[in-house]
């Protein structure tokens, strides 16, 4: 994978290294790729907050960081240009939308290609919860990014087919420039460091209690109130039912506060906030429940199937990209009755729970292991650096195929 006798050089540009799924995924990938002699990495962190810099130190790669706090986007180009001049990358890789404009400006007048990762279906004017941006702001963002994304040497990596389709619709992108490869994760089973009983004991949860877990920030898009409503319908039948909500406070937190205060659920819903021991919490639970309104590629579900945890989820964009369209845990969006029936069925039928557990673990091993993801991502880097990839091969169903066949890869 060398260029002019040296390793392929990739410069990553990101707003920060802590927070959401894109940040976690990049850190995990760079950690895994550290020993690959064919690829060299450097990173630009636009928001140089101390937490991000502490994470960057563990990666042992060149780092260029901006000042902490919110920075004007137009000034990002200078920071990125400095890193480009010093590192001389073969490809600059960023994610839509926070760093895209700065990267596009910094590469103006160069022949360095730009790879943009598409991570979400939230690229539409009709935002899911109406709180992220006003409509005029989204339209302006689309206009500016639309110009940047149509440069000659811009290519795209989508984390899911649904994400690719939404980006094509909203930004009028050429499908021939998009490769669909779902993000991989390090095996979460290998990261379980405590036994089930110890984790439950630390949470004050009985060994025999049925435990549902959701890993997501308390955001309206993640729809945590639906999970609480489903749990309430199950309380009479499962008196010791416990719900773990793992993730920082966000736009739905006040509604959750009000919903739980003084209710029978107040002591049964444990809001754990941000945690670094997610594999331990997943392994100590009986079922993962996702009530999201939409997803890009839901990394928390990938983690859950990695430990073989049965998943019940609303059938919304992004989720079938992980579970496949025929997964027994998929229920129609908003149908709480169907969700509670499915949860009840799995909790009361050990054989069904074991069957779904084995299915989920197999999905992870075949489609989301980080080693195969890294190989597919490196193939994208190589083709982008080499020139002009042609139309991609048809995208098959990601949840039912082997690593070698999965996703969309450009053909030369």
One Martini backbone bead per residue (centre of mass of N, CA, C, O) as a GRO file, in nm:
protein
  412
    1UNK     BB    1   0.053   0.065   0.013
    2UNK     BB    2   0.245   0.238  -0.133
    3UNK     BB    3   0.406   0.571  -0.188
    4UNK     BB    4   0.690   0.620  -0.321
    5UNK     BB    5   0.811   0.400  -0.102
    6UNK     BB    6   0.584   0.468   0.107
    7UNK     BB    7   0.360   0.505   0.319
    8UNK     BB    8   0.047   0.564   0.362
    9UNK     BB    9  -0.107   0.888   0.408
   10UNK     BB   10  -0.325   0.987   0.685
   11UNK     BB   11  -0.547   1.260   0.743
   12UNK     BB   12  -0.720   1.347   1.026
   13UNK     BB   13  -1.041   1.519   1.080
   14UNK     BB   14  -1.158   1.657   1.396
   15UNK     BB   15  -1.315   1.807   1.653
   16UNK     BB   16  -1.301   1.545   1.846
   17UNK     BB   17  -1.230   1.252   2.085
   18UNK     BB   18  -1.505   1.299   2.230
   19UNK     BB   19  -1.837   1.129   2.266
   20UNK     BB   20  -1.923   0.996   1.997
   21UNK     BB   21  -1.912   0.747   1.759
   22UNK     BB   22  -1.695   0.873   1.572
   23UNK     BB   23  -1.478   0.903   1.789
   24UNK     BB   24  -1.459   0.615   1.889
   25UNK     BB   25  -1.398   0.484   1.615
   26UNK     BB   26  -1.132   0.629   1.554
   27UNK     BB   27  -0.974   0.536   1.800
   28UNK     BB   28  -1.002   0.233   1.747
   29UNK     BB   29  -0.872   0.229   1.472
   30UNK     BB   30  -0.594   0.362   1.543
   31UNK     BB   31  -0.517   0.147   1.747
   32UNK     BB   32  -0.525  -0.096   1.549
   33UNK     BB   33  -0.332   0.048   1.314
   34UNK     BB   34  -0.050   0.100   1.451
   35UNK     BB   35   0.102  -0.179   1.331
   36UNK     BB   36   0.088  -0.073   1.037
   37UNK     BB   37   0.340  -0.027   0.788
   38UNK     BB   38   0.150   0.087   0.533
   39UNK     BB   39   0.036   0.307   0.749
   40UNK     BB   40  -0.002   0.654   0.811
   41UNK     BB   41  -0.082   0.879   1.086
   42UNK     BB   42  -0.280   1.176   1.138
   43UNK     BB   43  -0.405   1.462   1.342
   44UNK     BB   44  -0.688   1.687   1.364
   45UNK     BB   45  -0.789   1.901   1.636
   46UNK     BB   46  -1.004   2.159   1.661
   47UNK     BB   47  -1.080   2.083   1.966
   48UNK     BB   48  -0.837   2.131   2.227
   49UNK     BB   49  -0.925   1.961   2.457
   50UNK     BB   50  -0.800   1.785   2.714
   51UNK     BB   51  -0.946   1.515   2.658
   52UNK     BB   52  -0.846   1.483   2.366
   53UNK     BB   53  -0.539   1.497   2.423
   54UNK     BB   54  -0.529   1.247   2.603
   55UNK     BB   55  -0.613   1.050   2.382
   56UNK     BB   56  -0.394   1.121   2.169
   57UNK     BB   57  -0.146   1.017   2.334
   58UNK     BB   58  -0.227   0.703   2.294
   59UNK     BB   59  -0.166   0.692   1.965
   60UNK     BB   60   0.117   0.777   1.853
   61UNK     BB   61   0.066   1.049   1.679
   62UNK     BB   62   0.038   1.310   1.498
   63UNK     BB   63  -0.058   1.640   1.637
   64UNK     BB   64  -0.315   1.883   1.568
   65UNK     BB   65  -0.425   2.167   1.768
   66UNK     BB   66  -0.657   2.353   1.887
   67UNK     BB   67  -0.829   2.543   2.070
   68UNK     BB   68  -1.030   2.555   2.313
   69UNK     BB   69  -1.335   2.531   2.206
   70UNK     BB   70  -1.513   2.729   2.011
   71UNK     BB   71  -1.460   2.759   1.659
   72UNK     BB   72  -1.422   2.905   1.378
   73UNK     BB   73  -1.448   2.756   1.075
   74UNK     BB   74  -1.266   2.942   0.891
   75UNK     BB   75  -1.000   2.881   1.075
   76UNK     BB   76  -0.943   2.576   1.014
   77UNK     BB   77  -0.777   2.583   0.749
   78UNK     BB   78  -0.504   2.670   0.870
   79UNK     BB   79  -0.458   2.425   1.051
   80UNK     BB   80  -0.475   2.213   0.825
   81UNK     BB   81  -0.255   2.325   0.637
   82UNK     BB   82  -0.020   2.276   0.830
   83UNK     BB   83  -0.052   1.966   0.840
   84UNK     BB   84  -0.021   1.918   0.538
   85UNK     BB   85   0.266   2.038   0.505
   86UNK     BB   86   0.403   1.839   0.716
   87UNK     BB   87   0.275   1.543   0.630
   88UNK     BB   88   0.193   1.479   0.338
   89UNK     BB   89  -0.073   1.361   0.232
   90UNK     BB   90  -0.279   1.137   0.037
   91UNK     BB   91  -0.517   1.169   0.255
   92UNK     BB   92  -0.817   1.333   0.361
   93UNK     BB   93  -1.005   1.267   0.663
   94UNK     BB   94  -1.355   1.314   0.718
   95UNK     BB   95  -1.659   1.447   0.860
   96UNK     BB   96  -1.983   1.490   0.845
   97UNK     BB   97  -1.976   1.850   0.902
   98UNK     BB   98  -1.761   2.008   1.080
   99UNK     BB   99  -1.482   1.968   0.877
  100UNK     BB  100  -1.536   2.009   0.568
  101UNK     BB  101  -1.478   2.308   0.499
  102UNK     BB  102  -1.186   2.323   0.602
  103UNK     BB  103  -1.072   2.106   0.414
  104UNK     BB  104  -1.154   2.227   0.142
  105UNK     BB  105  -0.986   2.489   0.178
  106UNK     BB  106  -0.702   2.357   0.234
  107UNK     BB  107  -0.712   2.198  -0.068
  108UNK     BB  108  -0.689   2.433  -0.233
  109UNK     BB  109  -0.472   2.376  -0.509
  110UNK     BB  110  -0.467   2.075  -0.480
  111UNK     BB  111  -0.431   1.697  -0.523
  112UNK     BB  112  -0.569   1.621  -0.267
  113UNK     BB  113  -0.769   1.400  -0.143
  114UNK     BB  114  -1.113   1.355  -0.020
  115UNK     BB  115  -1.255   1.191   0.265
  116UNK     BB  116  -1.602   1.134   0.344
  117UNK     BB  117  -1.786   1.066   0.623
  118UNK     BB  118  -2.097   0.912   0.655
  119UNK     BB  119  -2.304   0.899   0.968
  120UNK     BB  120  -2.601   1.016   0.891
  121UNK     BB  121  -2.960   1.102   0.856
  122UNK     BB  122  -2.909   1.418   0.957
  123UNK     BB  123  -2.949   1.593   0.648
  124UNK     BB  124  -3.219   1.721   0.690
  125UNK     BB  125  -3.443   1.972   0.728
  126UNK     BB  126  -3.608   1.754   0.883
  127UNK     BB  127  -3.563   1.730   1.186
  128UNK     BB  128  -3.640   1.508   1.423
  129UNK     BB  129  -3.668   1.736   1.686
  130UNK     BB  130  -3.610   2.055   1.616
  131UNK     BB  131  -3.318   2.142   1.787
  132UNK     BB  132  -3.046   2.172   1.624
  133UNK     BB  133  -3.184   2.350   1.389
  134UNK     BB  134  -3.276   2.573   1.191
  135UNK     BB  135  -3.386   2.574   0.877
  136UNK     BB  136  -3.198   2.796   0.763
  137UNK     BB  137  -2.937   2.668   0.870
  138UNK     BB  138  -2.954   2.404   0.713
  139UNK     BB  139  -2.964   2.526   0.429
  140UNK     BB  140  -2.693   2.667   0.446
  141UNK     BB  141  -2.527   2.417   0.502
  142UNK     BB  142  -2.600   2.272   0.240
  143UNK     BB  143  -2.489   2.478   0.042
  144UNK     BB  144  -2.194   2.474   0.135
  145UNK     BB  145  -2.149   2.162   0.126
  146UNK     BB  146  -2.230   2.113  -0.164
  147UNK     BB  147  -1.982   2.254  -0.281
  148UNK     BB  148  -1.759   2.089  -0.136
  149UNK     BB  149  -1.864   1.793  -0.232
  150UNK     BB  150  -1.813   1.875  -0.561
  151UNK     BB  151  -1.541   1.806  -0.586
  152UNK     BB  152  -1.332   1.620  -0.774
  153UNK     BB  153  -1.160   1.508  -0.494
  154UNK     BB  154  -1.431   1.362  -0.376
  155UNK     BB  155  -1.505   1.114  -0.132
  156UNK     BB  156  -1.703   0.831   0.006
  157UNK     BB  157  -1.803   0.713   0.338
  158UNK     BB  158  -2.043   0.484   0.444
  159UNK     BB  159  -2.186   0.324   0.733
  160UNK     BB  160  -2.456   0.304   0.553
  161UNK     BB  161  -2.702   0.271   0.326
  162UNK     BB  162  -2.898   0.483   0.446
  163UNK     BB  163  -2.689   0.709   0.449
  164UNK     BB  164  -2.628   0.720   0.149
  165UNK     BB  165  -2.918   0.781   0.053
  166UNK     BB  166  -2.951   1.050   0.206
  167UNK     BB  167  -2.707   1.201   0.079
  168UNK     BB  168  -2.803   1.183  -0.211
  169UNK     BB  169  -3.069   1.335  -0.169
  170UNK     BB  170  -2.962   1.605  -0.031
  171UNK     BB  171  -2.668   1.647  -0.210
  172UNK     BB  172  -2.645   1.516  -0.490
  173UNK     BB  173  -2.481   1.260  -0.513
  174UNK     BB  174  -2.258   1.039  -0.645
  175UNK     BB  175  -2.271   0.702  -0.617
  176UNK     BB  176  -1.976   0.647  -0.737
  177UNK     BB  177  -1.846   0.801  -0.458
  178UNK     BB  178  -1.966   0.557  -0.279
  179UNK     BB  179  -1.875   0.373   0.014
  180UNK     BB  180  -1.994   0.084   0.191
  181UNK     BB  181  -1.876   0.068   0.538
  182UNK     BB  182  -1.890  -0.066   0.829
  183UNK     BB  183  -1.815  -0.033   1.137
  184UNK     BB  184  -1.583  -0.140   1.359
  185UNK     BB  185  -1.503  -0.351   1.649
  186UNK     BB  186  -1.387  -0.443   1.921
  187UNK     BB  187  -1.407  -0.708   2.109
  188UNK     BB  188  -1.615  -0.706   2.385
  189UNK     BB  189  -1.549  -0.976   2.521
  190UNK     BB  190  -1.239  -0.894   2.562
  191UNK     BB  191  -1.354  -0.636   2.762
  192UNK     BB  192  -1.436  -0.818   2.990
  193UNK     BB  193  -1.353  -0.767   3.354
  194UNK     BB  194  -1.632  -0.861   3.482
  195UNK     BB  195  -1.858  -1.015   3.646
  196UNK     BB  196  -2.191  -1.020   3.668
  197UNK     BB  197  -2.223  -1.010   3.980
  198UNK     BB  198  -2.038  -0.766   4.037
  199UNK     BB  199  -2.187  -0.556   3.872
  200UNK     BB  200  -2.461  -0.583   4.009
  201UNK     BB  201  -2.366  -0.521   4.294
  202UNK     BB  202  -2.267  -0.226   4.227
  203UNK     BB  203  -2.584  -0.150   4.143
  204UNK     BB  204  -2.805  -0.307   4.319
  205UNK     BB  205  -2.855  -0.589   4.166
  206UNK     BB  206  -3.006  -0.867   4.126
  207UNK     BB  207  -2.930  -1.170   3.993
  208UNK     BB  208  -3.251  -1.229   3.904
  209UNK     BB  209  -3.284  -0.975   3.753
  210UNK     BB  210  -3.419  -0.817   3.495
  211UNK     BB  211  -3.211  -0.661   3.235
  212UNK     BB  212  -3.217  -0.353   3.080
  213UNK     BB  213  -3.039  -0.189   2.801
  214UNK     BB  214  -2.917   0.150   2.728
  215UNK     BB  215  -2.693   0.311   2.483
  216UNK     BB  216  -2.739   0.660   2.530
  217UNK     BB  217  -2.808   0.955   2.499
  218UNK     BB  218  -3.041   1.197   2.635
  219UNK     BB  219  -3.212   1.206   2.351
  220UNK     BB  220  -3.468   1.254   2.141
  221UNK     BB  221  -3.369   1.056   1.922
  222UNK     BB  222  -3.342   0.813   2.139
  223UNK     BB  223  -3.612   0.785   2.303
  224UNK     BB  224  -3.632   0.712   2.628
  225UNK     BB  225  -3.938   0.722   2.702
  226UNK     BB  226  -4.015   0.457   2.558
  227UNK     BB  227  -3.862   0.272   2.750
  228UNK     BB  228  -4.019   0.349   3.003
  229UNK     BB  229  -4.297   0.266   2.898
  230UNK     BB  230  -4.230  -0.031   2.854
  231UNK     BB  231  -4.147  -0.094   3.146
  232UNK     BB  232  -4.422  -0.028   3.278
  233UNK     BB  233  -4.575  -0.270   3.130
  234UNK     BB  234  -4.374  -0.490   3.297
  235UNK     BB  235  -4.389  -0.458   3.613
  236UNK     BB  236  -4.611  -0.661   3.701
  237UNK     BB  237  -4.453  -0.917   3.589
  238UNK     BB  238  -4.165  -0.758   3.670
  239UNK     BB  239  -4.084  -0.645   3.973
  240UNK     BB  240  -3.743  -0.651   3.922
  241UNK     BB  241  -3.709  -0.465   3.704
  242UNK     BB  242  -3.427  -0.332   3.515
  243UNK     BB  243  -3.298  -0.010   3.401
  244UNK     BB  244  -3.035   0.089   3.181
  245UNK     BB  245  -2.901   0.421   3.140
  246UNK     BB  246  -2.637   0.497   2.909
  247UNK     BB  247  -2.558   0.838   2.937
  248UNK     BB  248  -2.568   1.152   2.878
  249UNK     BB  249  -2.700   1.438   2.903
  250UNK     BB  250  -2.986   1.595   2.731
  251UNK     BB  251  -3.278   1.683   2.563
  252UNK     BB  252  -3.439   1.446   2.755
  253UNK     BB  253  -3.378   1.481   3.064
  254UNK     BB  254  -3.614   1.648   3.181
  255UNK     BB  255  -3.835   1.449   3.101
  256UNK     BB  256  -3.720   1.218   3.271
  257UNK     BB  257  -3.734   1.349   3.542
  258UNK     BB  258  -4.045   1.388   3.541
  259UNK     BB  259  -4.130   1.090   3.483
  260UNK     BB  260  -3.979   0.957   3.748
  261UNK     BB  261  -4.075   1.132   3.961
  262UNK     BB  262  -4.248   0.944   4.201
  263UNK     BB  263  -4.234   0.677   4.067
  264UNK     BB  264  -4.209   0.332   4.030
  265UNK     BB  265  -3.941   0.376   3.840
  266UNK     BB  266  -3.720   0.534   3.998
  267UNK     BB  267  -3.568   0.258   4.115
  268UNK     BB  268  -3.552   0.099   3.815
  269UNK     BB  269  -3.406   0.349   3.687
  270UNK     BB  270  -3.071   0.363   3.580
  271UNK     BB  271  -2.867   0.651   3.560
  272UNK     BB  272  -2.519   0.638   3.460
  273UNK     BB  273  -2.412   0.776   3.234
  274UNK     BB  274  -2.095   0.801   3.172
  275UNK     BB  275  -1.910   0.513   3.046
  276UNK     BB  276  -1.618   0.273   3.027
  277UNK     BB  277  -1.790  -0.020   3.097
  278UNK     BB  278  -1.980  -0.143   2.877
  279UNK     BB  279  -1.922  -0.450   2.852
  280UNK     BB  280  -1.998  -0.512   3.147
  281UNK     BB  281  -2.294  -0.412   3.131
  282UNK     BB  282  -2.385  -0.598   2.904
  283UNK     BB  283  -2.305  -0.875   3.044
  284UNK     BB  284  -2.515  -0.801   3.294
  285UNK     BB  285  -2.738  -0.833   3.092
  286UNK     BB  286  -3.040  -0.946   2.901
  287UNK     BB  287  -3.101  -0.672   2.726
  288UNK     BB  288  -3.128  -0.481   2.432
  289UNK     BB  289  -3.266  -0.143   2.393
  290UNK     BB  290  -3.408   0.032   2.105
  291UNK     BB  291  -3.580   0.372   2.064
  292UNK     BB  292  -3.500   0.502   1.818
  293UNK     BB  293  -3.570   0.709   1.543
  294UNK     BB  294  -3.260   0.705   1.454
  295UNK     BB  295  -2.969   0.609   1.250
  296UNK     BB  296  -2.680   0.515   1.137
  297UNK     BB  297  -2.451   0.336   1.301
  298UNK     BB  298  -2.516   0.147   1.579
  299UNK     BB  299  -2.272   0.095   1.806
  300UNK     BB  300  -2.429  -0.022   2.050
  301UNK     BB  301  -2.538  -0.267   1.894
  302UNK     BB  302  -2.268  -0.384   1.818
  303UNK     BB  303  -2.179  -0.433   2.109
  304UNK     BB  304  -2.413  -0.616   2.191
  305UNK     BB  305  -2.364  -0.846   1.979
  306UNK     BB  306  -2.069  -0.899   2.077
  307UNK     BB  307  -2.193  -1.030   2.360
  308UNK     BB  308  -2.474  -1.172   2.286
  309UNK     BB  309  -2.711  -0.972   2.299
  310UNK     BB  310  -3.024  -0.929   2.296
  311UNK     BB  311  -3.225  -0.752   2.049
  312UNK     BB  312  -3.446  -0.467   2.078
  313UNK     BB  313  -3.597  -0.275   1.801
  314UNK     BB  314  -3.656  -0.025   1.618
  315UNK     BB  315  -3.751   0.007   1.274
  316UNK     BB  316  -3.493   0.201   1.167
  317UNK     BB  317  -3.271   0.373   1.034
  318UNK     BB  318  -2.971   0.153   1.065
  319UNK     BB  319  -3.054  -0.109   1.214
  320UNK     BB  320  -3.069  -0.316   0.968
  321UNK     BB  321  -2.760  -0.276   0.903
  322UNK     BB  322  -2.701  -0.475   1.146
  323UNK     BB  323  -2.946  -0.700   1.179
  324UNK     BB  324  -3.135  -0.700   0.963
  325UNK     BB  325  -3.463  -0.740   0.829
  326UNK     BB  326  -3.517  -1.042   1.004
  327UNK     BB  327  -3.500  -0.973   1.285
  328UNK     BB  328  -3.674  -1.061   1.577
  329UNK     BB  329  -3.627  -0.761   1.726
  330UNK     BB  330  -3.799  -0.619   1.524
  331UNK     BB  331  -4.000  -0.320   1.542
  332UNK     BB  332  -4.222  -0.099   1.498
  333UNK     BB  333  -4.239   0.219   1.507
  334UNK     BB  334  -4.407   0.301   1.815
  335UNK     BB  335  -4.468  -0.006   1.904
  336UNK     BB  336  -4.506  -0.086   2.226
  337UNK     BB  337  -4.655  -0.352   2.225
  338UNK     BB  338  -4.447  -0.505   2.052
  339UNK     BB  339  -4.206  -0.456   2.235
  340UNK     BB  340  -4.315  -0.591   2.495
  341UNK     BB  341  -4.362  -0.866   2.371
  342UNK     BB  342  -4.067  -0.922   2.294
  343UNK     BB  343  -3.944  -0.893   2.571
  344UNK     BB  344  -4.118  -1.106   2.712
  345UNK     BB  345  -4.042  -1.347   2.534
  346UNK     BB  346  -3.736  -1.349   2.607
  347UNK     BB  347  -3.757  -1.352   2.923
  348UNK     BB  348  -3.952  -1.633   2.923
  349UNK     BB  349  -3.741  -1.766   2.692
  350UNK     BB  350  -3.446  -1.919   2.697
  351UNK     BB  351  -3.426  -2.035   2.407
  352UNK     BB  352  -3.475  -1.767   2.259
  353UNK     BB  353  -3.243  -1.614   2.387
  354UNK     BB  354  -3.016  -1.801   2.283
  355UNK     BB  355  -3.076  -1.771   1.982
  356UNK     BB  356  -3.034  -1.463   1.962
  357UNK     BB  357  -2.751  -1.459   2.079
  358UNK     BB  358  -2.615  -1.626   1.855
  359UNK     BB  359  -2.695  -1.444   1.621
  360UNK     BB  360  -2.556  -1.184   1.717
  361UNK     BB  361  -2.265  -1.291   1.736
  362UNK     BB  362  -2.245  -1.371   1.437
  363UNK     BB  363  -2.279  -1.091   1.319
  364UNK     BB  364  -2.022  -0.975   1.436
  365UNK     BB  365  -1.810  -1.176   1.322
  366UNK     BB  366  -1.894  -1.125   1.010
  367UNK     BB  367  -1.926  -0.773   1.010
  368UNK     BB  368  -1.766  -0.606   1.289
  369UNK     BB  369  -1.476  -0.657   1.285
  370UNK     BB  370  -1.198  -0.452   1.293
  371UNK     BB  371  -1.005  -0.593   1.095
  372UNK     BB  372  -1.192  -0.594   0.842
  373UNK     BB  373  -1.246  -0.294   0.841
  374UNK     BB  374  -0.956  -0.199   0.795
  375UNK     BB  375  -0.919  -0.332   0.521
  376UNK     BB  376  -1.148  -0.176   0.375
  377UNK     BB  377  -1.042   0.109   0.436
  378UNK     BB  378  -0.765   0.074   0.296
  379UNK     BB  379  -0.884   0.030   0.016
  380UNK     BB  380  -1.001   0.312  -0.007
  381UNK     BB  381  -0.745   0.475   0.026
  382UNK     BB  382  -0.596   0.358  -0.218
  383UNK     BB  383  -0.803   0.443  -0.438
  384UNK     BB  384  -0.803   0.745  -0.379
  385UNK     BB  385  -0.493   0.789  -0.420
  386UNK     BB  386  -0.481   0.673  -0.722
  387UNK     BB  387  -0.777   0.825  -0.802
  388UNK     BB  388  -1.050   0.698  -1.002
  389UNK     BB  389  -1.308   0.560  -0.908
  390UNK     BB  390  -1.555   0.367  -0.989
  391UNK     BB  391  -1.817   0.206  -0.980
  392UNK     BB  392  -1.988   0.039  -0.763
  393UNK     BB  393  -2.086  -0.222  -0.625
  394UNK     BB  394  -2.333  -0.382  -0.522
  395UNK     BB  395  -2.525  -0.370  -0.229
  396UNK     BB  396  -2.553  -0.582   0.011
  397UNK     BB  397  -2.652  -0.752   0.278
  398UNK     BB  398  -2.476  -0.692   0.567
  399UNK     BB  399  -2.607  -0.926   0.773
  400UNK     BB  400  -2.553  -1.195   0.547
  401UNK     BB  401  -2.237  -1.164   0.514
  402UNK     BB  402  -1.924  -1.159   0.453
  403UNK     BB  403  -1.649  -0.974   0.479
  404UNK     BB  404  -1.555  -1.000   0.177
  405UNK     BB  405  -1.861  -0.896   0.073
  406UNK     BB  406  -1.902  -0.648   0.228
  407UNK     BB  407  -2.026  -0.396   0.091
  408UNK     BB  408  -1.887  -0.117  -0.072
  409UNK     BB  409  -1.665  -0.135  -0.356
  410UNK     BB  410  -1.452  -0.023  -0.558
  411UNK     BB  411  -1.382  -0.040  -0.902
  412UNK     BB  412  -1.104  -0.063  -1.144
   0.00000   0.00000   0.00000
